[in-house]
Amino acid sequence: MTNEQKAYIAGIIDGEGSIMLLKFHNNQFPSPCISISSTTIELLEWIKSVTKIGSIKSKKIIILKSMQILLLIQ
């Protein structure tokens, strides 16, 4: 990954993402997770291909009548 790609991804996380600690089960310690939300799947697929980590999930937002796509890095 080039320095330019790292900087671009950092900007996307800063503007459209969040960094959090999640507990997936009650008996586990929290683990770090980065979430990037976008309506453009190509952007998230590019980030996933460059970083070689993460999973892409989508969910429909009924109020806005649009699709939200998430890249989760755990």
C-alpha positions in Angstrom: 0.0 0.0 0.0 1.4 3.4 -1.0 1.6 6.4 1.3 -1.0 8.1 -0.9 -3.4 5.2 -0.5 -2.9 5.1 3.3 -3.6 8.9 3.4 -6.7 8.5 1.2 -8.1 5.7 3.4 -7.4 7.6 6.6 -9.4 10.5 5.1 -12.3 8.2 4.3 -12.2 6.8 7.8 -12.1 10.3 9.3 -15.0 11.5 7.2 -17.3 8.5 6.8 -16.0 6.0 9.4 -15.9 5.2 13.0 -13.5 3.4 15.3 -15.0 1.5 18.2 -14.6 -1.4 20.6 -17.3 -4.1 20.2 -18.2 -7.1 22.3 -19.6 -9.9 20.1 -20.4 -12.2 23.0 -21.0 -11.4 26.7 -18.1 -13.4 27.9 -15.5 -11.9 25.5 -13.3 -8.8 25.9 -14.1 -5.9 23.5 -12.2 -6.0 20.2 -11.4 -3.0 18.0 -13.5 -2.5 14.9 -13.4 0.1 12.1 -16.6 0.8 10.2 -16.9 2.8 7.0 -20.3 3.7 5.7 -21.0 4.5 2.1 -23.6 4.3 -0.6 -20.9 3.5 -3.2 -19.9 -0.1 -3.1 -17.0 0.4 -5.5 -15.2 2.6 -2.9 -15.6 0.0 -0.2 -14.5 -2.8 -2.5 -11.4 -0.8 -3.4 -10.5 -0.2 0.3 -11.0 -3.9 1.0 -8.8 -5.0 -2.0 -6.0 -2.5 -1.0 -6.0 -3.4 2.7 -6.8 -7.1 2.1 -9.0 -7.2 5.3 -12.6 -6.6 6.2 -16.1 -7.7 5.1 -18.8 -5.8 3.3 -22.4 -5.8 4.4 -25.4 -3.9 3.2 -28.6 -2.9 4.9 -31.6 -0.9 3.7 -32.6 2.3 5.4 -36.4 2.4 5.1 -36.7 6.1 6.3 -34.3 7.3 3.6 -35.3 4.7 1.1 -31.6 4.1 0.3 -29.1 1.3 0.8 -26.3 1.7 3.3 -23.2 -0.3 2.7 -20.6 -1.0 5.5 -17.0 -2.2 5.4 -16.2 -3.7 8.7 -12.6 -4.3 9.8 -12.4 -6.4 13.0 
